[in-house]
Amino acid sequence: MTKGSDLLVAALENEGVDRIFGIPGEENLDVVESIRKSSIELVLTRHEQAAAFMAATYGRLTGKPGVCLTTLGPGALNLSTGAAYALLGAMPMVMITGQKGILSSRQARFQVVDVVASMKPLTKLARQIVSPQMIPTTVREAFRIAQEERPGPVHLELPEDIAAEECQEVALIAPHQLELPTASEAALDRAAALITAAKRPLLMFGAAASRPRSTSDIAQFVIRTRIPFFTTQMGKGTVPGGTELYMGTAALSERDYVHEAIEQADLIVTIGHDTIEKPPFIMGKGGPKVVHIGYQPATVEQVYFPQSEVIGDIGPSLKALADRLEGKLPNAQALLHLRERILERIAARATEDRFTPQRLVHDIREVMPHDGILALDNGMYKIWFARNYRTRMANTLLLDNALATMGAGLPSAMVASMLYPERRVMAICGDGGFMMNSQELETAVRLKLNLVVLVIEDNAYGMIRWKQAVDEFPDFGMTFGNPDFVKYAESYGARGTRVNDIGQFKHALEEAFSGGGVHLVNVPVDYSENERVLVKELRERLPQILEV
């Protein structure tokens, strides 16, 4: 005889699960015991939200669903933000939550919330397991749904009496490779005709282009067609940003310098674009035509309505399209003459002797190797890193431009460090976002991770404060106090450094990395550049746009 919890854990092992993130409760105790006897590591976190962010990032980086575990009620509901993070960000994840017994109710309605119902709008599938015999098929279906395009979260609720119930052994179901359809010949021919006829073509790489399965084919497409490209925030790194065809990243929806190329393009080929991202450009009357190449059809929006679509596995689709285009595009580089000016303006004043966002990005790029990973939280600095940080490998700048939630930066960096212990990994957080999950410093120290945590301090919810000023509202309600971040880090057993001289910033980061372990580096920031560059300078560029 075996228990329902044993079947669950065996089914997870069958899926290749090597770790589960979370905080169990009394309703999970049978599951915890089954995990103890298995090959799976239980990564105990300090908040359920962080466990969900970690499981989602595991899925983002590996392409395999990450798994998190919580108890019922309050623990399960704390997964909600992480579920939305994975749903909007297309990250495969399986969430397992406990529940009171369903065959009897000795505690009546105590702590009972309809978690399955609450998760339905936040997941691809939410289901309660009502029989041990159904566990193997339910788990197999959960992992298949989480992983297939478009990837995302799945929720399974396991009541404690079903977990404890003894039953006969039930055969597991072997996972099989997910095969994606390929684009039709007709769609490829239509797209090729539009691209060949374009006078000023431009490529754009979006979030779905970062899937681990397709990045090599994407780079080959650029090499073979020689068309210049830009990226969305979540598409950074799909093709090395150091290439001579890189035109920049759309950190804003319009007016930025990269939009000089977008505005002059007569055709934009979007590859892996998902309208869940903040728009990298806005389609409108008289603007460029768009060819959408993706795993799934485009979602037609007011700002995005492609004239042609190539739907299927992106890698093979791009290879087949390049076969039709290579050597046949006389106008491929018509926009390339704009590149030097765009990148020059974006990189301006990056070495000033101040704690400006540009200087922080510049110095961090210099200490990070080509495979080093930055995991950004959400704040004003995210725009600057999206604009200015040049990526050289896929998935080396982890940011969230979909849900855009605060609190995810540190947990995401921790998973990157677990998966790639030989690479430099840095979490970059504002003081507001850092404090939302700062308790996970204890988890990072306990797990003996090698991780640098940069906390950028402005004593405010800086992005909202900036928006408040841009919209000419009084400065109100956005400022706060902070702990001594160095002492705070040390209280968890980490090391801490406060940098007061920008000339010492790079040295402090190098020392933090070379020392190993968890090291928090705290710096102030001069956000006067937000107004000077992102408002005044780009506003002055607008008349130039209208004259073109």
C-alpha positions as CSV (number, residue, x, y, z in Angstrom):
1,M,0.0,0.0,0.0
2,T,1.0,3.6,-0.6
3,K,-0.3,7.0,0.4
4,G,-1.7,9.8,-1.8
5,S,1.3,12.0,-0.9
6,D,3.7,9.3,-2.0
7,L,2.0,9.1,-5.3
8,L,2.2,12.9,-5.7
9,V,6.0,13.0,-4.9
10,A,6.7,10.0,-7.2
11,A,4.8,11.7,-10.0
12,L,6.9,14.9,-9.4
13,E,10.1,12.9,-9.5
14,N,8.7,11.3,-12.7
15,E,8.5,14.8,-14.2
16,G,12.2,15.5,-13.3
17,V,11.5,17.8,-10.4
18,D,14.6,18.3,-8.4
19,R,13.5,21.0,-5.9
20,I,10.3,22.5,-4.5
21,F,10.1,26.0,-3.1
22,G,7.7,26.9,-0.4
23,I,6.4,26.9,3.2
24,P,4.4,23.8,4.2
25,G,1.6,23.8,6.8
26,E,0.0,21.1,8.8
27,E,-2.2,20.2,5.9
28,N,1.0,19.3,3.9
29,L,2.7,17.1,6.5
30,D,2.1,13.9,4.7
31,V,3.6,15.5,1.5
32,V,6.6,16.8,3.5
33,E,7.3,13.3,4.8
34,S,7.1,11.9,1.3
35,I,9.5,14.6,0.1
36,R,11.9,13.7,2.9
37,K,12.1,10.2,1.6
38,S,12.5,11.3,-2.0
39,S,15.3,12.7,-4.2
40,I,13.6,16.2,-4.2
41,E,15.1,19.1,-2.2
42,L,12.7,21.2,-0.2
43,V,13.8,24.8,-0.4
44,L,12.2,26.5,2.6
45,T,11.5,30.2,2.0
46,R,10.4,32.9,4.4
47,H,7.3,34.0,2.4
48,E,5.1,32.1,0.0
49,Q,5.2,35.0,-2.5
50,A,9.0,34.6,-2.8
51,A,8.5,30.8,-3.3
52,A,6.2,31.5,-6.3
53,F,8.7,34.0,-7.8
54,M,11.5,31.4,-7.4
55,A,9.4,28.6,-9.0
56,A,8.4,30.9,-11.9
57,T,12.0,32.0,-12.5
58,Y,13.1,28.4,-12.4
59,G,10.6,27.8,-15.2
60,R,11.7,30.9,-17.1
61,L,15.4,29.8,-17.1
62,T,15.0,26.1,-17.7
63,G,11.8,25.8,-19.7
64,K,10.7,23.2,-17.3
65,P,7.9,24.0,-14.7
66,G,9.2,25.1,-11.4
67,V,7.2,23.8,-8.4
68,C,6.1,25.6,-5.2
69,L,4.3,24.3,-2.1
70,T,2.1,26.0,0.5
71,T,-0.6,25.3,3.0
72,L,-4.2,26.3,2.6
73,G,-5.9,29.7,3.1
74,P,-3.4,32.5,3.8
75,G,-0.4,30.5,2.6
76,A,-2.1,29.6,-0.7
77,L,-3.4,33.1,-1.2
78,N,0.1,34.5,-0.8
79,L,0.9,32.8,-4.1
80,S,-1.5,35.0,-6.0
81,T,1.0,37.7,-7.1
82,G,3.5,35.0,-8.1
83,A,0.8,33.2,-10.1
84,A,0.0,36.4,-12.0
85,Y,3.8,37.0,-12.5
86,A,4.1,33.6,-14.2
87,L,0.9,33.9,-16.2
88,L,1.7,37.3,-17.7
89,G,5.4,36.5,-18.0
90,A,4.7,33.1,-19.7
91,M,6.8,31.1,-17.1
92,P,5.9,27.4,-16.6
93,M,5.1,26.7,-12.9
94,V,3.1,24.2,-10.9
95,M,1.7,25.4,-7.5
96,I,0.6,22.8,-5.0
97,T,-1.5,23.9,-2.0
98,G,-3.0,22.0,0.9
99,Q,-6.6,22.0,2.1
100,K,-8.7,20.7,5.0
101,G,-10.1,17.2,4.6
102,I,-12.9,16.9,2.1
103,L,-14.3,13.5,3.3
104,S,-15.1,15.0,6.7
105,S,-15.0,18.5,8.2
106,R,-13.9,18.2,11.9
107,Q,-12.8,21.8,11.9
108,A,-15.8,23.2,10.0
109,R,-14.8,26.2,7.9
110,F,-11.7,27.2,9.8
111,Q,-9.1,28.7,7.4
112,V,-11.1,27.3,4.4
113,V,-11.1,29.6,1.3
114,D,-12.0,28.5,-2.2
115,V,-8.5,28.7,-3.4
116,V,-9.2,26.8,-6.6
117,A,-11.8,29.4,-7.6
118,S,-9.4,32.3,-6.7
119,M,-6.7,30.8,-8.8
120,K,-8.7,30.2,-12.0
121,P,-8.2,33.6,-13.5
122,L,-4.5,33.6,-12.6
123,T,-3.6,30.2,-14.0
124,K,-3.9,28.0,-17.1
125,L,-5.6,25.3,-15.0
126,A,-6.7,25.1,-11.3
127,R,-8.0,21.8,-10.0
128,Q,-8.6,20.0,-6.7
129,I,-7.4,16.4,-6.4
130,V,-10.3,14.3,-5.0
131,S,-8.8,10.8,-5.3
132,P,-5.3,9.3,-4.8
133,Q,-5.8,7.2,-7.9
134,M,-6.1,10.4,-10.0
135,I,-2.8,11.9,-8.9
136,P,-0.4,10.5,-11.6
137,T,-2.7,11.6,-14.5
138,T,-3.5,14.9,-12.9
139,V,0.2,15.7,-12.3
140,R,1.1,14.7,-15.9
141,E,-1.6,16.9,-17.2
142,A,-0.6,19.8,-15.0
143,F,3.0,19.7,-16.2
144,R,2.0,19.4,-19.9
145,I,-0.4,22.4,-19.7
146,A,2.2,24.5,-17.7
147,Q,4.9,23.8,-20.3
148,E,3.0,24.0,-23.6
149,E,2.8,27.3,-25.5
150,R,1.9,29.7,-24.1
151,P,3.7,28.6,-20.8
152,G,2.3,29.6,-17.5
153,P,1.2,28.5,-14.0
154,V,-1.0,25.6,-13.0
155,H,-2.6,25.1,-9.5
156,L,-3.3,21.8,-7.8
157,E,-5.0,21.6,-4.4
158,L,-4.4,18.4,-2.4
159,P,-6.6,18.0,0.6
160,E,-4.9,16.5,3.7
161,D,-7.1,13.4,3.8
162,I,-6.5,12.6,0.2
163,A,-2.7,13.0,0.8
164,A,-2.9,10.6,3.8
165,E,-5.3,8.1,2.2
166,E,-3.7,4.7,1.6
167,C,-4.3,3.1,-1.8
168,Q,-2.9,0.6,-4.3
169,E,0.1,1.6,-6.4
170,V,-0.9,3.5,-9.5
171,A,1.3,3.4,-12.6
172,L,3.0,6.7,-13.5
173,I,2.7,8.2,-16.9
174,A,6.0,8.9,-18.8
175,P,6.4,12.5,-19.9
176,H,6.8,13.0,-23.7
177,Q,8.5,15.7,-25.7
178,L,6.2,18.6,-26.6
179,E,6.2,19.0,-30.4
180,L,5.2,22.4,-31.7
181,P,3.6,22.8,-35.1
182,T,5.6,24.5,-37.9
183,A,4.4,27.5,-39.9
184,S,2.6,26.9,-43.2
185,E,4.4,27.4,-46.5
186,A,1.8,30.0,-47.6
187,A,2.4,32.1,-44.4
188,L,6.2,31.9,-44.9
189,D,5.8,33.0,-48.6
190,R,3.6,35.9,-47.7
191,A,6.0,37.1,-45.0
192,A,9.0,36.7,-47.3
193,A,7.2,38.8,-50.0
194,L,6.5,41.6,-47.6
195,I,10.1,41.6,-46.2
196,T,11.6,41.5,-49.7
197,A,9.5,44.5,-50.9
198,A,10.3,46.6,-47.8
199,K,12.4,49.7,-48.3
200,R,13.4,50.1,-44.7
201,P,12.9,46.8,-42.8
202,L,13.5,46.4,-39.0
203,L,13.4,43.4,-36.7
204,M,12.1,43.4,-33.2
205,F,12.6,40.6,-30.6
206,G,10.1,40.2,-27.8
207,A,9.6,38.1,-24.7
208,A,8.9,34.8,-26.3
209,A,12.1,35.0,-28.3
210,S,13.9,34.4,-25.0
211,R,12.6,30.8,-24.6
212,P,15.6,28.6,-24.1
213,R,14.6,26.4,-27.1
214,S,14.9,29.0,-29.8
215,T,17.7,31.5,-29.2
216,S,20.4,29.9,-31.5
217,D,18.0,29.9,-34.5
218,I,17.2,33.6,-33.8
219,A,20.8,34.6,-33.9
220,Q,21.3,32.8,-37.2
221,F,18.3,34.6,-38.7
222,V,19.9,38.0,-38.0
223,I,23.2,36.8,-39.4
224,R,21.6,35.5,-42.6
225,T,19.3,38.4,-43.3
226,R,21.5,41.3,-42.0
227,I,18.4,43.3,-41.0
228,P,19.0,45.6,-38.1
229,F,17.1,44.8,-34.9
230,F,15.9,46.2,-31.6
231,T,14.4,44.4,-28.6
232,T,11.6,44.8,-26.1
233,Q,12.7,44.9,-22.5
234,M,12.0,41.1,-22.0
235,G,13.5,40.3,-25.4
236,K,17.0,41.6,-24.5
237,G,19.8,39.1,-25.1
238,T,18.0,36.9,-27.6
239,V,20.7,38.2,-30.1
240,P,23.9,39.6,-28.6
241,G,23.6,43.3,-28.0
242,G,27.2,43.7,-29.0
243,T,26.4,42.9,-32.7
244,E,26.8,45.6,-35.2
245,L,23.1,45.3,-36.1
246,Y,21.7,46.1,-32.7
247,M,19.8,49.4,-32.7
248,G,18.7,49.5,-29.0
249,T,16.0,48.5,-26.6
250,A,12.5,50.0,-26.4
251,A,12.3,50.9,-22.7
252,L,9.6,53.4,-23.5
253,S,6.6,53.2,-25.8
254,E,7.5,56.2,-27.9
255,R,9.8,59.2,-28.3
256,D,13.0,57.5,-27.2
257,Y,16.1,57.5,-29.5
258,V,15.5,53.9,-30.7
259,H,12.1,55.2,-32.0
260,E,14.0,57.2,-34.6
261,A,14.5,53.8,-36.4
262,I,11.0,52.6,-35.6
263,E,9.4,55.8,-37.0
264,Q,11.4,55.5,-40.3
265,A,10.8,51.8,-40.8
266,D,8.2,50.8,-43.4
267,L,8.1,47.2,-42.1
268,I,8.7,45.8,-38.7
269,V,9.1,42.0,-38.2
270,T,8.2,41.2,-34.6
271,I,9.6,37.9,-33.4
272,G,8.2,36.5,-30.2
273,H,6.2,39.7,-29.3
274,D,3.6,39.3,-26.6
275,T,1.3,42.2,-26.1
276,I,1.4,41.5,-22.4
277,E,4.5,43.6,-22.4
278,K,4.2,47.4,-22.2
279,P,4.1,48.4,-25.9
280,P,7.6,48.9,-27.4
281,F,6.0,50.9,-30.2
282,I,2.5,52.0,-31.1
283,M,1.0,51.1,-34.4
284,G,-1.2,53.8,-36.1
285,K,-2.3,55.3,-39.3
286,G,0.6,55.9,-41.7
287,G,3.0,53.8,-39.6
288,P,4.9,50.7,-40.6
289,K,3.4,47.4,-41.6
290,V,4.0,44.6,-39.2
291,V,4.8,40.9,-39.7
292,H,4.2,38.9,-36.6
293,I,6.3,35.7,-36.1
294,G,5.3,33.8,-32.9
295,Y,4.4,30.6,-31.2
296,Q,0.8,31.8,-31.1
297,P,-1.3,34.2,-33.2
298,A,-1.1,37.9,-32.3
299,T,-3.5,39.3,-29.9
300,V,-5.0,42.2,-31.8
301,E,-4.9,45.4,-29.7
302,Q,-5.5,49.1,-30.4
303,V,-1.7,49.5,-30.5
304,Y,-0.8,46.2,-32.3
305,F,-2.6,44.8,-35.4
306,P,-0.2,42.9,-37.7
307,Q,-0.8,42.6,-41.4
308,S,0.8,39.2,-41.7
309,E,1.4,36.3,-39.3
310,V,3.8,33.3,-39.3
311,I,2.6,31.0,-36.5
312,G,4.5,27.9,-35.2
313,D,7.8,26.9,-33.6
314,I,9.8,30.1,-33.9
315,G,13.2,28.5,-34.5
316,P,12.2,26.3,-37.6
317,S,10.0,29.2,-38.8
318,L,12.9,31.6,-38.9
319,K,15.2,29.1,-40.5
320,A,12.6,28.5,-43.3
321,L,12.1,32.3,-43.7
322,A,15.8,32.9,-43.9
323,D,16.1,30.3,-46.7
324,R,13.7,32.5,-48.6
325,L,15.4,35.8,-47.8
326,E,19.1,35.2,-47.7
327,G,21.0,37.2,-50.3
328,K,17.7,38.8,-51.7
329,L,17.4,41.9,-49.5
330,P,19.1,44.9,-51.1
331,N,17.4,47.2,-48.6
332,A,18.2,45.1,-45.5
333,Q,20.5,47.7,-43.9
334,A,18.6,50.9,-45.0
335,L,18.2,52.0,-41.4
336,L,21.6,51.0,-40.1
337,H,23.0,54.5,-40.6
338,L,20.9,55.6,-37.6
339,R,22.5,53.1,-35.2
340,E,25.6,55.1,-34.2
341,R,23.6,58.2,-33.3
342,I,21.0,56.2,-31.4
343,L,23.5,54.3,-29.3
344,E,25.7,57.3,-28.8
345,R,22.8,59.4,-27.3
346,I,21.7,56.5,-25.1
347,A,25.2,56.1,-23.7
348,A,25.7,59.8,-23.1
349,R,27.1,60.9,-19.8
350,A,27.6,57.3,-18.6
351,T,30.9,58.1,-16.9
352,E,30.0,61.3,-15.0
353,D,31.3,61.5,-11.4
354,R,27.8,61.1,-9.9
355,F,25.5,58.3,-8.8
356,T,23.4,58.7,-11.9
357,P,21.5,55.7,-13.3
358,Q,23.7,55.8,-16.4
359,R,26.9,55.6,-14.3
360,L,25.5,52.7,-12.3
361,V,24.6,50.8,-15.5
362,H,28.0,51.5,-17.0
363,D,30.0,50.3,-14.0
364,I,27.9,47.2,-13.5
365,R,28.3,46.2,-17.2
366,E,32.1,46.4,-16.7
367,V,32.1,44.0,-13.7
368,M,29.7,41.5,-15.2
369,P,31.1,38.9,-17.6
370,H,29.2,38.1,-20.8
371,D,27.4,35.3,-19.0
372,G,26.7,37.2,-15.8
373,I,23.1,37.4,-14.8
374,L,21.3,40.5,-13.5
375,A,17.8,40.1,-11.9
376,L,16.0,43.4,-11.7
377,D,13.2,44.2,-9.3
378,N,10.8,46.9,-10.5
379,G,11.5,50.6,-10.2
380,M,12.8,53.7,-12.0
381,Y,16.2,52.0,-12.5
382,K,14.6,49.3,-14.7
383,I,14.0,51.8,-17.5
384,W,17.7,52.8,-17.4
385,F,18.9,49.2,-17.4
386,A,16.6,48.3,-20.3
387,R,17.8,51.3,-22.3
388,N,21.5,51.2,-21.5
389,Y,22.6,47.7,-20.4
390,R,24.1,45.8,-23.4
391,T,23.3,42.0,-23.1
392,R,25.5,39.4,-24.8
393,M,23.6,36.3,-24.0
394,A,19.9,35.3,-23.7
395,N,18.4,35.4,-20.2
396,T,21.2,37.4,-18.6
397,L,19.0,40.4,-17.8
398,L,15.9,39.1,-16.0
399,L,13.3,41.8,-15.7
400,D,9.6,41.8,-15.6
401,N,7.8,44.0,-18.1
402,A,4.5,42.1,-17.9
403,L,3.1,42.1,-14.4
404,A,5.9,44.5,-13.4
405,T,5.6,43.6,-9.8
406,M,7.9,44.8,-7.0
407,G,9.5,42.2,-4.8
408,A,10.6,39.7,-7.4
409,G,14.2,40.7,-8.0
410,L,15.9,39.0,-5.0
411,P,14.0,35.7,-5.3
412,S,14.7,35.6,-9.1
413,A,18.4,36.2,-8.5
414,M,18.5,33.5,-5.9
415,V,17.2,30.9,-8.4
416,A,19.7,32.0,-11.0
417,S,22.5,31.5,-8.5
418,M,21.2,28.0,-7.6
419,L,21.0,27.0,-11.3
420,Y,24.3,28.6,-12.3
421,P,26.6,28.6,-9.3
422,E,29.7,29.2,-11.5
423,R,28.4,32.5,-12.9
424,R,28.2,36.0,-11.4
425,V,24.7,36.8,-10.3
426,M,23.4,40.1,-9.0
427,A,20.0,41.2,-7.8
428,I,19.3,44.9,-8.4
429,C,16.6,46.3,-6.2
430,G,15.3,49.7,-5.2
431,D,14.9,50.2,-1.5
432,G,11.1,49.9,-1.9
433,G,11.1,46.7,-3.8
434,F,13.9,45.1,-1.8
435,M,12.0,45.5,1.5
436,M,9.0,43.7,0.1
437,N,11.0,40.4,0.2
438,S,14.2,41.2,2.0
439,Q,13.6,38.4,4.5
440,E,14.8,36.0,1.8
441,L,18.4,37.2,2.6
442,E,18.1,34.6,5.3
443,T,17.2,31.9,2.8
444,A,20.1,32.9,0.5
445,V,22.6,32.7,3.4
446,R,21.1,29.4,4.6
447,L,21.5,27.9,1.1
448,K,25.1,29.2,0.9
449,L,24.5,31.0,-2.3
450,N,27.0,33.2,-4.1
451,L,25.0,36.4,-4.7
452,V,25.5,40.1,-4.8
453,V,22.4,42.2,-3.9
454,L,22.6,45.8,-5.0
455,V,20.1,48.1,-3.2
456,I,19.6,51.5,-4.8
457,E,18.4,53.9,-2.2
458,D,16.3,57.0,-2.8
459,N,14.0,56.7,0.3
460,A,11.0,56.8,-1.9
461,Y,8.8,54.8,-4.3
462,G,10.9,56.5,-7.0
463,M,9.1,55.7,-10.2
464,I,5.7,56.8,-8.9
465,R,7.2,59.9,-7.4
466,W,8.7,60.7,-10.8
467,K,5.4,60.2,-12.5
468,Q,3.8,62.4,-9.9
469,A,6.2,65.2,-10.8
470,V,5.8,64.7,-14.5
471,D,2.1,65.0,-14.2
472,E,2.6,68.2,-12.1
473,F,1.1,66.9,-8.9
474,P,2.6,68.0,-5.6
475,D,5.3,65.8,-4.1
476,F,3.2,63.8,-1.6
477,G,2.9,60.3,0.0
478,M,5.8,58.5,-1.7
479,T,8.8,58.9,0.7
480,F,9.8,56.7,3.6
481,G,12.7,55.9,5.9
482,N,15.1,52.9,5.6
483,P,17.1,50.7,8.0
484,D,20.8,50.7,7.9
485,F,21.1,48.3,5.0
486,V,24.7,47.2,5.9
487,K,23.6,46.2,9.5
488,Y,20.4,44.7,8.1
489,A,22.4,42.4,5.8
490,E,24.8,41.5,8.6
491,S,22.0,40.6,10.9
492,Y,21.1,37.8,8.5
493,G,24.7,36.6,8.3
494,A,25.4,38.3,5.0
495,R,28.1,40.9,4.4
496,G,27.3,44.5,3.6
497,T,29.0,47.5,2.1
498,R,27.8,51.1,1.8
499,V,29.3,53.0,-1.2
500,N,29.4,56.8,-0.7
501,D,32.0,57.6,-3.5
502,I,31.0,56.6,-7.1
503,G,34.7,56.1,-7.8
504,Q,34.7,53.2,-5.4
505,F,31.6,51.5,-6.8
506,K,33.2,49.1,-9.3
507,H,35.8,48.2,-6.7
508,A,33.1,47.4,-4.1
509,L,31.3,45.2,-6.6
510,E,34.5,43.3,-7.5
511,E,35.2,42.7,-3.8
512,A,31.7,41.5,-3.2
513,F,31.9,39.0,-6.0
514,S,35.4,37.8,-5.2
515,G,34.5,37.3,-1.5
516,G,31.7,34.8,-2.3
517,G,28.6,34.2,-0.3
518,V,25.8,36.8,0.0
519,H,26.9,40.4,-0.1
520,L,24.6,43.4,-0.1
521,V,25.9,46.6,-1.6
522,N,24.0,49.8,-0.9
523,V,24.3,52.9,-3.1
524,P,22.4,56.2,-3.3
525,V,21.1,57.4,-6.7
526,D,20.7,60.7,-8.3
527,Y,17.4,60.6,-10.1
528,S,17.6,64.1,-11.5
529,E,18.5,62.4,-14.8
530,N,14.9,61.1,-15.0
531,E,13.6,64.6,-15.6
532,R,16.6,65.8,-17.7
533,V,16.7,62.8,-20.1
534,L,13.4,61.0,-20.0
535,V,11.2,64.1,-20.0
536,K,13.0,67.3,-21.2
537,E,15.5,65.8,-23.7
538,L,13.0,63.4,-25.3
539,R,10.4,66.2,-25.4
540,E,12.9,68.3,-27.3
541,R,13.3,65.4,-29.8
542,L,9.6,65.4,-30.6
543,P,9.7,68.5,-32.9
544,Q,12.5,66.7,-34.8
545,I,10.3,63.7,-35.3
546,L,7.5,65.9,-36.8
547,E,9.9,67.5,-39.2
548,V,11.2,64.2,-40.6
